[in-house]
Amino acid sequence: MAGIGSNYMNAWPQHKRKWVYVGTAMMVVAAVIYGGQMVAKDGWLSLLLTSDQQGRWLFQKERYAEAANTFVDPLWQAAALYRAGEFKKAAGILTGFDTAQGAFNHGNALAMQGKYEAALSRYERALALDAENASANRRLGQIELSLGAYEAALGHLEKAYGRRPWGRGDRQPALCAPQQLARQR
């Protein structure tokens, strides 16, 4: 008696059936060779996805600490550490990146640690690398505003919101700046 689905397999030409068997055998061998520790630890996900893909999946599930330990890519690892609240570790990773995005993210991690002067210099570096970076202008303006440098803050906030006037609900600091500036005069 034939097994389940045997009529379907018999309808395929011989050369196609051979590749189905070869593919199935390769999957079984891979599961046996690699499956021992990985399947027990992470399930079948480890067999099918790279470390960065697994980290991205964990990141999307908001399991940031696990994602940080899974990522191989240092920028993604830093992002996961930042989201997990590990600002010092994230800043340590981002120190070596001299790109506009790397400097901006490094500034964010430093600002979350309360290191505002260092954060200011990283935001300025991000602007030196990308003068159109509205987010760096906004963060620079917010920190200058909190430090009492109202004129400089107003200039950066106007640049930030002039490039993106209807942002994601983050207009309030720009609206506060002229009022605080008027109080200082």
N, C-alpha and C positions, 0 to 999 in steps of 0.2 A: 504494500500500500504506500502511496506517495505521501510525502509530508505536506503540511500546509504551505500553500504558495508554490508548490512544485509545478503546477500547470503554468503559472506566470513565468517562472524561470525557464521552463522548457520552451516557451515561445521566443525567448531571446536566442540570437545566434551564439554559437559556441564561443567565439572570440570575446563577446561581450560578457558572457557568464564568467569566463576566466577572470576578468578584471574585477568583477564583483567579489569573487572568492579571494583574489589577491588583496584587494582593499580591506576586506573584513579581516583577513589574516594579519595584515599590517597593523590594524587597530588593536587587535588582541595582543600582538607582540609589544606594541607601544605601551599598552595598559599594564602588561606584566613587567616590562623593564622599568618604566617610569612611574608606574602606579603605586608601588608600595608605600612610600612615605607621602607622596603628594596627594594621593586619593584619600589617605587616612587624614591628612592635615587639612586640605582645602577642598576636597571633593573633586569632581570631574572637571571643575573649572580650571585647575592647574594644567590639565592635559590639553585643553583646548585654547587657552589664552596666554599671551605673554605676561610678564610681570607688570608692565605698564598698563596693559589692557585690564588686568585684574584690579590694579590700583585705581584706574578710572571708574570701574564698576563700583568699587567700594566708596570712592569719592562721591559718586552720584547717589549712593545710598546713605550719604552723610556719616559714614564710618571713617572719619578723617585720620584718626590715630592708626588704624589698621592700614589705610591707604598709604600713609607716609612710610610705613615699614615695608610696603609692597613695591612702591615705585622704584624704578631704576633711574629714570630721568630726574635730575636734581631740581629742575624748575617745578615739576609736578610735585615732587617730594616737599619742596618749600611751601607750595600752595596748600598742601594737605596739612603740614605742620602749622601754618598760619591759621587755617580754619579750626585746627584742634586746640588753638590757644598757646601753642609752643612758639612764641614770638622770637625768643632768643635763638632757638635752633634754626628757625626759618631765616633769621637775619644772618646767621653764620653761614648758611648755604648760599645765600644771595650775595654775599660779600664779593665773590669772585666773578660776578656777571656785570660787565660794563656795556650794557645795552640800555636803551630807553626804558623798556619794560622791566628789566632787571633792577635798574636804579630806582624806578618807581616802587616796585614791590619791596625792595630793601628799605626804602624810606617808610613805607607803611609798617613794616615789622619793627623798625626803630621807633616810630611814633607810638606804636602800641606798648612799647616798653617805657615810654616817657622820655626818651632820648630825642628831644625836639630839635636841638641844634644839629645833631648828626642827621636827623631826618630832613631838615631843611637843606643841608648840603647834597643829600641824595636826590631830592626833588629838583634842585637846581641842576644837578648833573643830568637828570632825565630831560629837563628842558633844553639843556645844551645839546643833547643828542637828538631831540625831537621838539622843536620850538612850538609845534602845533598840538602838543599833548595837553588837552584841556583838563584831564584828571590831575596831572601834576600841578598845573596852575591852581586848580581848586584846592588841593591838599596843602600846597604851599601857602595860599591865601588863608586857609583855615588856621594853620599853625601860627602864621604871623599875626592873625587876628587875636588868637588866644594869648600870644606873647605881648600884645599891646602895640605892635608895629602896624598901626591902622592905615597909613598911607600906602605902604608896600602891599598890605593885604588887599586893599581896595583895588590896586592895579592888577594884582594876580587874579582876583575874583572876577573883575570885569573882563579880563582876557578869557578866563575859563567859561563864563556864561555868555560871552559874546560869540564864542565858537559853537556853543551848544545851549541855546537859551532855554529850551524846555526839556531839561534833563529828567532823570528818574526820581523826581520829588526831592532833589537835593539843592533847591534854590534858596532855602532859608538862610544859610550863612551869607549869601550875597545880599539878601535883603536886610540883614542885620548890620552889615558893615557900614553903610552910609549913616544909619542912626547912631551907631557907636562913635563914628568919626565926628558927627555933629556935636555929640556930648563932650568930646575932648577939646573942642575949640572954644 
